[in-house]
Amino acid sequence: MKKKLILCVLICITSYSYAQFIRDYSIVLPNYSSAKTISGYSLHFVLSGDSSYRVGITDYNQEIIISIPVSDGNYEIKNDTILLTDSYTHYQLLYQLDSTSLYPIKTYPFMKEMVLKDYYKFTQISKHDYEEISIEKIVNDFEIKHNKDYDFEEGIYVYDIWGPRFELRLKSNKMFEFSYKEEDMSPLYSKLELYLIFFTGTWERKGNVLLLWNTNLEHQFYGLIREDGIKLLFFRWLDMIFTRKYW
């Protein structure tokens, strides 16, 4: 009986450890000016044992390590592929999986040639319990509240965070590009260190709503045109207004 009890305890401990097990696939991002130069930024795909995932950019250039979230949600593995579904906008990433690497099939434009290598960590990450949000409901509520067309121009819309910059380019040929940039702001000049294109595709305006069809992910995104700029529904945490750049 005692041996059976010990065996049961060991099984429980093993099962719990597996549930908390984390697989971290990462790649060091190259400097924008040279693919051979390490920029100090890394991209991480963190897969947890509970079928949740996170994607983020880590900046090791600062005294305090900064991590910028890109996507989180749930994943499922079928044969040799892994499908990751974003919990906010429900777009999907698809990768081929082997014992050591992730190979891109459907992903962000800047990652189409990047193979992520893995290593293992036995540390637990905190799980976010987000409130379920319907992007369509956000758009519908906005349309009801803002039924008078605001002034709007194509061009470059930006949101700056002390050097890092998210940028939306709405081109005259109805193509768009959404990117993330990091600059080295030296006293004499600024140098572009990192330039990541996340989303590309076509755009059109419908009232005060931008319809942004993402060609590489085959997914519909939205932007909300306001009096003070554009609010983009790309990332859950990016609850910011993008303003038009005139210089």
Summary of the structure (lengths in Angstrom):
residues: 247
radius of gyration: 20.9
end to end distance: 78.2
largest distance: 78.2
contacts: 661
relative contact order: 0.14
helix: 13%
strand: 53%
